[in-house]
């Protein structure tokens, strides 16, 4: 099992609408609006590292309002 955190920067005022959309993605176990350099943090649980890449680059980045993402793979 691969556990990862995907940090998402959104356009102004887009985070609230996006958090519900992110929670609807099957491999995302949790998503939260946060304060700081990023607007949203999504926790991803998949079988393979490639599936994390697919979630971040194909599913999350396709949501309206995503400006950029940064992915961190958990090592423990």
N, C-alpha and C positions, 0 to 999 in steps of 0.2 A: 504494500500500500504506500502511495506517495501522498504526502501532505504538503501543501504549499499555501503561501499567502500572496495574493495579487493586489497590489496597490493601484488605485485608479484615480486619475485626475479627470474631472468633468468640466464641462462648460458651466458658466455662472447659472446657478439656480437649477441645475440638472440632477444633483445628487439624490434628492428625495424620490424623484420618479425612477431613477436608475436602480436604487437599492431593491425595490420590489422586482424589477426585471431580472436583476442579478440573482436574487433568491429563487427565481423560477428556473434557473439553469441546473440541470440534474446533478452535475459534479460539484456544485457549490453547496457546501454544508452550512455556511453562515456568511452573512454580508452585513456590514455596519457602516454607517456614516460616521466619519471621524473628523476631528479638527487637526490641522497641521499642513504638511506639504502635500498630502493627498486628501481626497474627498471621500473615498470609499475604500474599505478593505474587505476582500472576499477570501474566505478559506475554501480551498479546493482539495477534495479527496478523490484520487483516481488510482487505477491499478498500475499505470505506467507513466513515466516522465513525459512521454510524447502526448499523453492525454491531457496533462497540465498545459502544455504548449497549445494544444487544440482549444482548450477552454479559454485561455487568455487571448490568443490571437484570432480565433475564429468566432467564438461565441460572445465574449465580453466586449471585444473591440468593435463588434458589429452593432452594439447598442447605441442608440441615438444619444449623443452628448459626450461620449468618451473622447477625451483628448489624447491620453497616453496611459500606458500601464507599465508596471514594473513587477516582476515575479521573483519571489524568494521561495526556494525549496527548503523545507524543514529537514534537518539532518538527524534529528532524534526521534 
